[in-house]
Amino acid sequence: MADVPEDLKSRVFLLGVRSEPEALKQAGLGKLEDIGRLLAKDCREGTRNTWGHALLQHNARELNRLD
């Protein structure tokens, strides 16, 4: 975040998978495109069904900033 200008820091969110994106597919969440749709659906509906997955739940702090 050091490279992000101060006036933009509140609008920058760092989200990712705990290991590698391929691990999400191996965990049975589907293709990466499908996972993206599920994550977007969670955001639209205010749920954490997919974001709560063990490989993604470490993003909770950043997601809380979105609210």
CORFEN-V854231 format. One record per residue. RES is the residue in one letter. OMEGA is omega in radians with two decimals (* if undefined). NEAR is the number of other ideal C-beta (glycine too) atoms within 10 Angstrom. D_FIRST is the distance of its C-alpha to the first C-alpha in Angstrom with 2 decimals. Layout:
BEGIN
res = {RES | RES}
omega = {OMEGA | OMEGA}
near = {NEAR | NEAR}
d_first = {D_FIRST | D_FIRST}
END
This chain:
BEGIN
res = {M | A | D | V | P | E | D | L | K | S | R | V | F | L | L | G | V | R | S | E | P | E | A | L | K | Q | A | G | L | G | K | L | E | D | I | G | R | L | L | A | K | D | C | R | E | G | T | R | N | T | W | G | H | A | L | L | Q | H | N | A | R | E | L | N | R | L | D}
omega = {-3.11 | -3.12 | -3.11 | 3.11 | -3.06 | -3.09 | 3.13 | -3.04 | -3.13 | -3.12 | 3.13 | -3.13 | 3.11 | -3.11 | 3.10 | 3.12 | -3.09 | -3.12 | 3.14 | 3.13 | 3.14 | 3.14 | 3.09 | 3.10 | -3.13 | 3.12 | 3.06 | -3.14 | 3.10 | 3.11 | -3.11 | 3.11 | 3.12 | 3.12 | 3.09 | 3.11 | 3.12 | 3.13 | 3.10 | 3.11 | 3.07 | -3.12 | 3.14 | -3.03 | -3.14 | 3.13 | 3.09 | -3.11 | 3.14 | 3.11 | -3.14 | 3.12 | -3.09 | -3.13 | -3.09 | -3.00 | 3.09 | 3.10 | -3.02 | -3.12 | 3.11 | 3.12 | 3.09 | 3.08 | -3.14 | -3.08 | *}
near = {8 | 4 | 5 | 12 | 7 | 7 | 7 | 9 | 10 | 9 | 8 | 12 | 10 | 9 | 12 | 12 | 17 | 13 | 10 | 11 | 11 | 10 | 13 | 24 | 14 | 10 | 14 | 7 | 17 | 14 | 10 | 13 | 8 | 13 | 20 | 13 | 13 | 18 | 21 | 11 | 12 | 17 | 15 | 8 | 9 | 7 | 12 | 16 | 11 | 20 | 17 | 13 | 19 | 9 | 18 | 22 | 12 | 12 | 21 | 12 | 8 | 14 | 18 | 8 | 11 | 9 | 6}
d_first = {0.00 | 3.78 | 5.39 | 5.29 | 8.48 | 9.18 | 11.88 | 10.04 | 7.38 | 10.46 | 11.31 | 8.51 | 9.56 | 9.01 | 12.65 | 14.85 | 18.01 | 18.48 | 20.18 | 21.12 | 21.81 | 25.43 | 25.74 | 25.56 | 28.52 | 30.35 | 29.90 | 32.01 | 29.58 | 30.84 | 29.52 | 25.84 | 26.87 | 28.72 | 25.85 | 23.67 | 26.55 | 26.86 | 23.22 | 23.65 | 26.94 | 25.42 | 23.06 | 26.09 | 28.35 | 26.09 | 26.82 | 25.02 | 27.72 | 25.66 | 22.27 | 24.27 | 25.16 | 24.53 | 22.24 | 20.04 | 20.49 | 17.43 | 15.54 | 17.55 | 15.01 | 12.92 | 16.36 | 17.58 | 15.08 | 16.74 | 20.08}
END
